[in-house]
């Protein structure tokens, strides 16, 4: 009997539920098809049954708000809250209705009522705050988060949520403050905060605001290194490497470290071609921490920074090169027999060979390394490759290839072995054995480092593009001979022969490569304007060819770094991004454009 009664009760309920589901589906279809009156009428009927309120609420509310029927929306939500008082989303939706209707008094009164009802429940305050933020009631949401924070007596709780809301209302100052509040809880959060700031701080004035806030925080708590780390990071975004170093130096002293953070900044400066800053940083570490584990590395990188600065200041000053060679000799003697000492001797040898034309002295120094087992097998093999280059300078290619092949055989699946194979390929190219060179290069395109792979691809394409239609290879051989002259530092003779090539083979496929080499030689001679002229010839006559994007990027770089014409450089980088969006230089061009424009660098 009981079972029969239950069946009689449940069966009608199931039927009613199924009918409601059908009606809700029909109402939703009306709504989606834009038949709003029919949808509204059906939703209103369905709303009479409390069981239907939650399934229809999203579409019904959206319909009423979009048609400005705020009174109906208010009545519906009041009924929803009556039946489902624990559903905080209905309460935030009612606040949204008051806001969209323009009734500020109702909104304020209702928000105050909600705050009063929730004042002893921080969890509920946080949930309401998030729902209000979802309704784009940002300032009201802030009040609830702040109430929750006050009750919890925790100034960093809800920091990320508040930072996000302040970002929405474009209150950068408060956003920064909240991100720093979040970071203050744990040093492990610094990386996460840096990523967020990098995404959301885009203008120089934003960096200024962040910097000022960090300085204030540091003054309030001088012992907390987190803010100094963030200030260091700000300076790095500006490419102000020396400013970053000032913070790194303070962090090292506070943490009693022998220049660790300073070394990090020095390396970043060196990688970004800020040679003078790198030189000052490494000099400081070398002098300040003489007896530390960082001393030798600082001395080595100090010298490397000097070398790069001299080599990249055109025209190169021979006296500065000679002085650098003397300093490398002093470093070698001071630190012998360390690895840094042997590296210094090798650097000195290469300066004598490629910049001072003292080939015999260079060979003598490299042979010292090759014969010294203390130098280590890797440096010995690297010195053998250098000796191979010396033989090329002397015009003895067979001696060179013998040394290259020894290293290639000894390091078949190692960076040194790939480097040796690339040098062998370059030697075959210089001597006119283009097919053999191409065979080596095809192997090097795969399974090697990016740098070697790119060099292999570049030389391989040069050979392929300029020998395919030339039955004698005579023009390509002349171009290879000129590249050998440049390698041998006979740049004046090379430049003259390039000019002759332009007269003799003006319409050959290699002409754009000739312009490219002419531009490079003029730049190294300090003739920036002349270098730009040759790049423009490529851009005008060979805009369709492989060197076009190289020429466009190099032109912008010359205006930026050599002529110091920032506005013109900025314009050229911007145009480059339009003309060559798929270029391998696109990312770097975008970064430099944004830097010159004053943006925050990603």
C-alpha positions in Angstrom: 0.0 0.0 0.0 2.9 2.4 0.9 4.6 1.7 -2.4 1.4 2.5 -4.3 1.0 5.8 -2.5 4.6 6.7 -3.2 4.1 5.9 -6.9 1.0 8.0 -7.0 2.9 11.0 -5.5 6.2 10.6 -7.5 4.6 10.0 -10.9 2.9 13.4 -11.1 6.0 15.1 -9.9 8.1 13.5 -12.6 5.6 14.5 -15.2 5.6 18.1 -13.9 9.4 18.1 -13.9 9.5 16.8 -17.5 7.0 19.4 -18.6 9.0 22.2 -16.9 12.1 21.1 -18.7 10.3 21.1 -22.0 9.0 24.6 -21.3 12.4 25.9 -20.2 13.9 24.6 -23.4 11.2 26.3 -25.5 11.7 29.6 -23.6 15.5 29.3 -24.2 14.9 28.8 -27.9 12.7 31.8 -28.1 15.4 33.8 -26.4 18.2 32.6 -28.6 16.1 33.3 -31.8 15.4 36.9 -30.7 11.7 36.3 -30.0 12.0 38.2 -26.7 8.3 38.8 -25.9 7.4 35.1 -26.2 10.5 34.2 -24.2 9.7 36.8 -21.5 6.1 35.6 -21.2 7.1 32.0 -20.9 9.9 32.8 -18.4 7.5 34.8 -16.3 5.1 31.8 -16.1 8.0 29.4 -15.3 9.2 31.8 -12.5 6.0 31.2 -10.5 7.4 27.8 -9.6 10.4 28.2 -7.3 12.0 25.0 -8.8 12.4 26.8 -12.1 14.1 29.9 -10.8 17.7 28.8 -10.9 17.6 27.1 -14.4 16.0 30.2 -16.0 17.8 32.9 -14.1 20.7 33.6 -16.5 18.7 34.0 -19.7 15.7 35.7 -18.0 17.8 38.3 -16.2 19.8 39.0 -19.4 16.6 39.5 -21.3 15.0 41.8 -18.7 18.2 43.9 -18.4 18.8 44.2 -22.1 15.2 45.5 -22.6 15.6 47.8 -19.5 12.8 46.1 -17.6 14.5 46.7 -14.3 11.4 46.5 -12.1 10.6 43.0 -13.4 14.2 42.0 -12.9 14.1 43.4 -9.3 11.0 41.4 -8.5 12.3 38.2 -10.0 15.6 38.5 -8.0 13.8 39.4 -4.7 11.7 36.2 -5.2 14.9 34.3 -6.0 16.7 35.5 -2.9 13.6 34.6 -0.8 13.7 31.0 -1.9 17.5 30.7 -2.2 19.0 33.0 0.5 22.3 31.3 0.4 22.8 32.0 -3.3 25.1 35.0 -3.2 25.1 35.4 -6.9 21.4 36.4 -6.8 22.3 39.2 -4.4 25.1 40.5 -6.5 22.8 40.4 -9.6 20.2 42.5 -7.7 23.0 45.1 -7.0 23.8 45.0 -10.8 20.1 45.7 -11.6 20.1 48.7 -9.3 23.3 50.0 -10.9 22.1 49.5 -14.5 18.8 51.2 -13.8 20.7 54.2 -12.6 19.2 54.2 -9.1 22.3 55.0 -7.1 20.4 55.4 -3.8 19.0 51.9 -4.0 22.4 50.6 -5.0 24.2 52.3 -2.1 21.5 51.3 0.4 21.5 47.7 -0.8 25.3 47.4 -0.8 25.4 48.8 2.8 22.8 46.3 3.8 24.8 43.4 2.4 28.0 44.6 4.1 26.2 44.8 7.4 24.6 41.4 7.0 28.0 39.9 6.1 30.3 41.8 8.4 31.0 38.8 10.7 31.6 36.4 7.8 34.9 37.1 5.9 34.3 34.1 3.6 30.9 35.4 2.5 32.3 38.9 2.1 35.0 37.5 -0.3 32.5 35.6 -2.3 30.2 38.6 -2.7 33.2 40.7 -3.6 34.1 38.3 -6.5 30.5 38.2 -7.7 30.2 42.0 -7.7 33.5 42.2 -9.7 32.0 39.8 -12.2 29.0 42.2 -12.5 31.6 45.0 -13.2 30.6 46.6 -9.9 34.3 47.2 -9.2 34.2 49.9 -6.6 31.6 48.0 -4.6 33.6 44.9 -4.9 36.7 46.7 -3.5 34.6 47.6 -0.3 33.8 43.9 0.3 37.3 42.7 -0.2 38.6 45.5 2.2 35.9 44.5 4.8 37.1 40.8 4.5 40.7 41.9 4.9 39.9 44.0 8.0 38.1 41.2 9.7 40.9 38.7 9.0 43.4 41.3 10.1 45.7 40.4 7.2 46.8 43.3 5.0 47.9 41.0 2.1 44.8 38.8 1.9 42.8 39.3 -1.4 45.8 41.2 -2.8 45.7 39.5 -6.2 41.9 40.0 -6.5 42.2 43.6 -5.6 45.1 44.2 -7.9 43.1 42.7 -10.8 40.2 45.0 -10.0 42.4 48.1 -9.8 43.8 47.1 -13.2 40.3 47.1 -14.5 39.6 50.6 -13.3 43.0 51.8 -14.5 44.2 52.6 -11.0 47.9 51.7 -11.6 49.1 53.0 -8.3 46.7 50.9 -6.2 47.3 47.9 -8.5 51.1 48.1 -7.9 50.5 48.4 -4.1 48.4 45.3 -4.1 50.9 43.3 -6.1 53.6 44.3 -3.7 51.3 43.3 -0.8 51.1 39.9 -2.3 54.8 39.7 -2.8 55.5 40.7 0.8 54.1 37.4 2.1 56.8 35.3 0.6 60.0 35.8 -1.5 58.9 32.8 -3.6 56.2 35.0 -5.1 58.6 37.4 -6.7 58.9 35.6 -10.1 55.1 35.4 -10.4 54.8 39.1 -9.5 57.4 40.1 -12.1 55.5 38.2 -14.8 52.3 39.9 -13.9 53.9 43.4 -13.8 55.6 42.7 -17.1 52.2 42.0 -18.7 50.3 45.0 -17.2 52.8 47.8 -16.9 53.4 49.1 -20.4 54.4 52.8 -20.1 57.4 54.6 -18.7 55.2 56.5 -16.2 54.0 53.1 -14.9 57.6 52.1 -14.3 58.1 55.4 -12.5 55.1 54.7 -10.3 56.4 51.3 -9.5 59.9 52.6 -8.8 58.6 55.3 -6.4 56.5 52.7 -4.5 59.4 50.3 -4.2 61.7 53.1 -2.9 59.1 53.9 -0.2 58.7 50.3 0.7 62.5 49.9 1.0 62.6 53.0 3.3 59.9 51.5 5.5 61.7 48.2 5.8 65.4 48.5 4.8 66.1 44.9 5.8 63.6 43.4 3.3 65.5 42.5 0.1 62.4 41.6 -1.9 61.7 45.3 -2.8 65.4 45.8 -3.7 65.1 42.8 -6.0 62.0 44.2 -7.7 63.7 47.6 -8.1 66.6 45.9 -9.7 64.2 44.2 -12.0 62.6 47.6 -12.9 66.0 48.9 -13.9 66.6 45.9 -16.1 63.3 46.5 -18.0 64.6 50.0 -18.7 67.9 48.6 -19.9 69.5 50.7 -17.2 72.1 48.1 -16.3 74.2 50.4 -14.1 71.0 51.3 -12.1 70.3 47.6 -11.7 73.9 47.1 -10.6 73.5 49.7 -7.8 70.7 47.6 -6.4 72.5 44.3 -6.9 75.5 45.7 -5.1 73.4 46.6 -2.1 71.7 43.2 -2.1 75.1 41.5 -2.2 76.3 43.5 0.8 73.1 42.9 2.8 73.2 39.1 2.1 77.0 39.0 2.6 77.6 37.5 -0.9 80.8 38.1 -2.8 79.2 40.0 -5.7 76.8 37.2 -6.9 73.9 39.4 -8.0 76.3 42.0 -9.4 77.9 39.3 -11.6 74.4 38.3 -12.8 73.7 41.9 -13.9 77.1 42.2 -15.5 76.4 39.1 -17.6 73.0 40.5 -18.7 74.6 43.8 -19.6 77.3 42.0 -21.7 74.7 39.9 -23.4 72.8 43.1 -24.3 75.9 44.8 -25.8 76.1 47.3 -22.9 79.9 46.8 -22.8 80.8 49.9 -20.8 78.3 49.0 -18.0 79.5 45.4 -18.0 83.1 46.6 -17.8 82.4 48.8 -14.7 80.4 46.0 -13.0 83.0 43.3 -13.5 85.8 45.7 -12.5 83.9 46.5 -9.2 83.5 42.8 -8.4 87.2 42.0 -9.2 88.5 44.8 -7.0 85.9 44.5 -4.2 86.1 40.7 -3.8 89.7 39.8 -4.6 89.8 36.7 -2.5 86.4 35.3 -3.4 85.2 32.6 -5.7 83.9 35.2 -8.1 87.3 36.9 -8.6 88.6 34.9 -11.6 85.3 35.0 -13.4 85.0 38.8 -12.8 88.6 39.3 -14.1 87.9 37.2 -17.2 84.5 38.9 -18.0 86.0 42.4 -17.2 88.5 41.8 -20.0 85.9 40.3 -22.3 83.8 43.4 -21.9 86.7 45.6 -22.7 87.5 43.5 -25.8 83.9 43.6 -27.1 83.7 47.4 -26.6 86.9 47.9 -28.5 85.9 45.5 -31.3 82.5 47.2 -31.8 83.8 50.8 -31.9 84.5 51.6 -35.5 87.0 52.2 -36.8 88.9 49.9 -34.4 91.8 51.6 -32.6 94.9 49.5 -33.0 96.5 51.0 -29.9 93.6 49.9 -27.7 93.9 46.4 -29.2 97.6 46.3 -28.3 96.9 47.5 -24.8 94.3 44.8 -24.4 96.8 42.2 -25.5 99.2 43.4 -22.8 96.4 43.2 -20.2 95.6 39.6 -21.3 99.2 38.7 -20.8 99.2 40.2 -17.3 96.0 38.2 -16.5 97.6 35.0 -17.8 100.7 35.4 -15.6 98.7 36.5 -12.5 96.3 33.5 -12.6 98.6 30.8 -14.1 97.9 27.8 -14.2 94.1 28.3 -13.9 91.5 27.8 -16.7 91.0 31.6 -16.8 94.8 32.0 -17.3 94.7 29.7 -20.3 91.6 31.4 -21.7 93.4 34.8 -21.4 96.4 33.5 -23.3 94.2 32.2 -26.1 92.4 35.6 -26.3 95.8 37.4 -26.5 96.8 35.1 -29.4 93.7 35.8 -31.4 94.2 39.6 -31.0 97.7 39.3 -32.4 96.5 37.2 -35.3 93.3 39.0 -36.4 93.9 42.6 -35.3 97.6 43.2 -35.1 98.8 41.1 -38.1 101.4 39.4 -35.9 100.7 35.9 -37.1 103.9 34.2 -36.0 103.5 35.4 -32.4 99.9 34.2 -32.4 100.9 30.7 -33.7 103.6 30.6 -31.0 101.2 31.3 -28.2 98.6 28.9 -29.5 101.2 26.1 -29.8 102.1 26.8 -26.1 98.4 26.0 -25.2 98.3 22.9 -27.5 101.4 21.5 -25.8 100.3 22.2 -22.3 98.2 19.3 -20.8 97.1 21.6 -18.0 95.1 23.6 -20.4 92.5 20.8 -20.7 91.5 18.8 -23.8 88.7 21.0 -24.8 90.8 24.2 -24.8 93.6 22.4 -26.5 91.2 21.3 -29.3 89.8 24.8 -29.5 93.4 26.1 -29.9 94.0 23.6 -32.7 91.0 25.1 -34.5 92.5 28.6 -34.0 95.8 27.4 -35.4 93.9 26.1 -38.4 92.6 29.6 -38.9 96.1 30.9 -38.5 97.2 28.7 -41.4 94.4 30.1 -43.5 95.6 33.6 -42.7 99.1 32.5 -43.9 97.6 31.0 -47.1 98.2 27.3 -46.2 94.7 25.7 -46.5 95.9 22.1 -46.4 97.6 22.6 -43.0 94.4 24.2 -41.8 92.1 21.4 -42.9 94.5 18.8 -41.3 93.9 20.5 -37.9 90.2 21.0 -38.5 89.8 17.3 -39.4 91.7 16.1 -36.2 89.3 18.0 -34.0 86.3 16.9 -36.1 87.3 13.3 -35.7 88.0 13.6 -31.9 84.6 15.3 -31.2 82.2 13.7 -33.6 79.0 14.5 -31.7 80.2 17.5 -29.8 79.9 21.3 -30.3 83.7 21.4 -31.1 83.3 18.7 -33.7 80.5 20.6 -35.4 82.5 23.8 -35.3 85.4 22.0 -36.9 83.2 20.6 -39.7 81.8 24.2 -40.3 85.4 25.5 -40.6 86.2 22.8 -43.0 83.2 23.7 -45.1 84.2 27.3 -45.0 87.7 26.3 -46.2 86.4 24.3 -49.1 84.2 27.3 -50.0 87.3 29.6 -49.9 89.2 27.2 -52.2 86.4 26.9 -54.7 85.4 23.3 -53.9 81.7 24.3 -53.6 80.1 20.9 -53.9 82.3 19.5 -51.0 81.5 22.5 -48.9 77.8 22.1 -49.6 78.0 18.4 -48.5 79.4 19.5 -45.1 76.9 22.3 -44.7 73.9 20.0 -45.5 74.9 17.8 -42.5 75.4 20.8 -40.2 71.9 22.1 -40.9 70.6 19.3 -38.5 71.4 18.2 -35.0 73.7 21.2 -34.2 73.4 24.4 -32.1 71.3 27.2 -33.6 74.3 29.4 -34.2 76.2 26.7 -36.2 73.0 25.6 -38.0 72.2 29.2 -39.0 75.8 29.7 -40.3 75.6 26.5 -42.3 72.2 27.4 -43.8 73.4 30.9 -44.7 76.6 29.7 -46.4 74.8 26.8 -48.1 72.2 29.1 -49.6 74.9 31.5 -50.8 76.6 28.7 -52.7 73.3 27.3 -54.1 71.8 30.6 -55.1 74.9 31.8 -56.9 76.2 28.6 -58.7 73.0 27.1 -60.0 73.0 29.1 -63.2 76.7 29.7 -63.5 78.4 26.9 -65.5 82.0 28.1 -64.7 81.6 29.2 -61.1 84.1 32.0 -61.9 82.1 34.8 -60.4 81.4 32.8 -57.2 85.1 31.9 -57.0 86.0 35.6 -57.1 83.5 36.4 -54.4 84.9 33.5 -52.2 88.4 34.9 -52.8 87.3 38.3 -51.6 85.7 36.8 -48.5 89.0 35.0 -47.8 90.8 38.4 -48.0 88.3 39.8 -45.5 89.0 36.8 -43.2 92.8 37.5 -43.6 92.1 41.2 -42.5 93.1 42.5 -46.0 90.0 44.7 -46.1 91.2 47.5 -48.3 92.2 45.0 -51.1 88.8 43.2 -50.6 86.9 46.5 -50.9 88.7 47.3 -54.1 87.9 43.9 -55.6 84.3 44.2 -54.6 84.0 47.5 -56.4 85.6 45.8 -59.5 83.0 43.0 -59.2 80.2 45.6 -59.4 81.7 46.9 -62.6 82.3 43.5 -64.2 79.3 41.5 -63.0 76.7 44.1 -62.1 73.7 41.9 -63.0 74.9 38.6 -61.5 72.9 37.0 -58.8 75.7 37.6 -56.3 75.4 41.4 -56.6 73.3 41.8 -53.5 75.9 39.9 -51.5 78.5 42.2 -52.9 76.5 45.2 -51.7 76.1 43.6 -48.3 79.9 43.0 -47.9 80.6 46.6 -49.1 78.2 47.9 -46.5 79.9 45.9 -43.7 83.4 47.1 -44.7 82.3 50.7 -44.8 80.7 50.4 -41.4 83.9 48.9 -39.9 85.8 51.8 -41.5 83.6 54.2 -39.6 81.7 55.3 -42.8 78.1 54.8 -41.5 76.5 56.9 -44.2 78.2 55.0 -47.0 77.2 51.7 -45.3 73.6 52.8 -45.4 73.9 53.6 -49.1 74.8 50.1 -50.0 72.0 48.7 -47.8 69.6 50.9 -49.7 70.8 49.5 -53.0 69.8 46.0 -51.7 66.4 47.3 -50.5 65.7 49.0 -53.9 67.0 46.5 -56.4 66.7 43.2 -54.3 63.7 43.8 -52.2 62.5 40.3 -53.1 65.7 38.5 -52.2 66.9 36.8 -49.0 69.1 39.7 -47.8 66.3 42.3 -47.9 65.2 41.9 -44.2 68.9 41.7 -43.2 69.5 45.0 -44.9 66.4 46.7 -43.5 67.3 45.6 -39.9 70.9 46.6 -40.2 69.9 50.0 -41.6 67.8 50.7 -38.5 70.5 49.4 -36.3 73.1 51.8 -37.8 70.8 54.8 -37.2 70.2 53.6 -33.6 73.7 52.6 -32.5 76.1 54.5 -34.8 74.3 57.7 -35.9 72.4 58.0 -32.6 69.3 59.1 -34.6 66.7 57.6 -32.3 63.6 58.9 -34.1 64.7 57.6 -37.5 65.7 54.3 -36.0 62.3 54.0 -34.3 60.6 54.7 -37.6 62.7 52.1 -39.4 62.1 49.4 -36.9 58.4 50.1 -37.1 58.4 49.9 -40.9 60.5 46.7 -40.6 57.7 45.0 -38.6 55.2 46.0 -41.3 57.4 44.8 -44.2 59.0 41.7 -42.7 56.6 40.3 -40.0 58.0 36.7 -40.5 61.7 37.7 -40.4 64.0 36.1 -37.8 64.8 39.6 -36.8 61.1 40.5 -36.1 61.2 39.8 -32.3 64.4 41.8 -31.9 63.0 44.7 -34.0 59.8 44.8 -31.9 61.8 44.8 -28.7 64.1 47.7 -29.9 61.1 49.7 -31.3 59.3 49.4 -27.9 62.5 50.3 -26.1 63.1 53.4 -28.2 59.4 54.4 -27.8 59.8 54.2 -24.1 57.6 51.2 -23.5 58.2 48.5 -20.9 60.3 45.8 -22.5 59.0 42.2 -22.6 
